[in-house]
Amino acid sequence: MSLAFGRPTRAIPGPSIIPDRVLKAMHREAPNIYEGELVAVTDAVRSGLKAVARTTHDVAMYIGNGHAAWEAALANTVAPGDKVLVIVTGRFGLGWAEMAKALGADVELMDFGTDCAADPARLEARLREDRAHEITSVLTVQTDTASSANNDIAALGAAIRAAGHPALYQVDCIASLACERFEMDAWGVDVMVAACQKGLMTPPGLGFTYSNPRAMEKRKTLERVSSYFDWMPRLNPSLYYQNFCGTAPTHHLYGLHEALKMLLEEEGLEQVWARHRIMAETVWAAAEVWSETGQLRLNVADRAARSVAVTTLRTGPDQGGQLRRWAEDEAGLTLGIGLGLDGATTPPGDSLFRIGHMGHLNPPMLMGTLGTIDAGLKALGIAHGGGALRAASDVIGKALETPAKTDAA
Ligand SMILES: *Cc1c(COP(=O)(O)O)cnc(C)c1O
């Protein structure tokens, strides 16, 4: 017996739900790639991408996923032998670090564990120690999508400046752009990497690197740069194809153009951030109740250190995996797998699961996800506190409070 009918639901941290409008914008014939509409759409996408990151600096676009954007940033800023300090708060900082190592960087990890955010004071102290300024870049994620920890990017940037250290500050916003507040210029971020399939609601296939003049200065000192990833022609194209070092990702540009219009022109970025916070607090309210008497708990205990885009929950051994299987087979709900926190001191994947709540999501979708998880806990006999859905609906009700009018007045 399964109830997995109707529209399947994905609640994974990327790719996120794609709006029908974005899909429709992509459903078209192949455009002229030399002139006309596509060139104008590309310009609009570029300025939208800058607005969504709160920067006046330039953005390079790549046909590729987030990993491609990671490599693009490193290819333009890190020479073999350069020392790079990588902040680790889960799995994704490590992934970027491994890539830097493969490109010949001398990588130092600053590990903050798998259930909390990075401590700016520790970063400042380490940078003060580096009197010779050997560290050329500090790399961090804003949201670690595996642990669901969220770093305070403004505070980490302030720590770098307080130490008087000239290292480039590079931030991965792949999971958090257009979900969590991010202010590239105000927070002193030199390089930012992003991709289109999470907060930007577009099918996977585009990666972005943002770079300010400090980052460009470093680029100019490198002796050799991969010609595919090189910022120079992409940021100063004399012919349209140089924007992408070859054929443009035509249909993705139309899709992303529509998504950016929805986020920036129709909803507004402040509202987008506020919406993600309400949805996240709804998830946390349910999860905190489940945790009360049960085997479940939120991976990140401190609310201030939690992502608004994804929530990682810890369960008993194997229960995370069992719950995901149940949700998929019996209810048509795909939950995020427990990712990469396996290790001697961190739980294996099947004792974790993740709820993605980024992007194109509304209360019925989210309450459906939470209600299905709640039912799954019952069906599988996993001990949990009762009343999680009431707590979740309280958050939405309070956030959208508009007392109904009565005739009495
Ligand atoms: C998803 C993600 C990545 C990797 O992106 P891909 O498109 O899967 O290559 C990197 N960093 C973070 C923080 C992510 O959420």
PDBQT file of the ligand as one rigid body, heavy atoms in Angstrom, charges set to zero:
ROOT
HETATM    1  C1  LIG A 501      25.269  22.744  -4.098  1.00  0.00    +0.000 C 
HETATM    2  C2  LIG A 501      26.494  23.331  -3.525  1.00  0.00    +0.000 A 
HETATM    3  C3  LIG A 501      27.751  23.214  -4.135  1.00  0.00    +0.000 A 
HETATM    4  C4  LIG A 501      27.984  22.379  -5.350  1.00  0.00    +0.000 C 
HETATM    5  O1  LIG A 501      27.219  22.775  -6.420  1.00  0.00    +0.000 OA
HETATM    6  P1  LIG A 501      27.054  21.780  -7.665  1.00  0.00    +0.000 P 
HETATM    7  O2  LIG A 501      26.174  22.549  -8.584  1.00  0.00    +0.000 OA
HETATM    8  O3  LIG A 501      26.433  20.537  -7.136  1.00  0.00    +0.000 OA
HETATM    9  O4  LIG A 501      28.397  21.541  -8.225  1.00  0.00    +0.000 OA
HETATM   10  C5  LIG A 501      28.813  23.870  -3.563  1.00  0.00    +0.000 A 
HETATM   11  N1  LIG A 501      28.678  24.595  -2.443  1.00  0.00    +0.000 NA
HETATM   12  C6  LIG A 501      27.492  24.713  -1.803  1.00  0.00    +0.000 A 
HETATM   13  C7  LIG A 501      27.401  25.537  -0.563  1.00  0.00    +0.000 C 
HETATM   14  C8  LIG A 501      26.360  24.076  -2.320  1.00  0.00    +0.000 A 
HETATM   15  O5  LIG A 501      25.187  24.181  -1.690  1.00  0.00    +0.000 OA
ENDROOT
TORSDOF 0
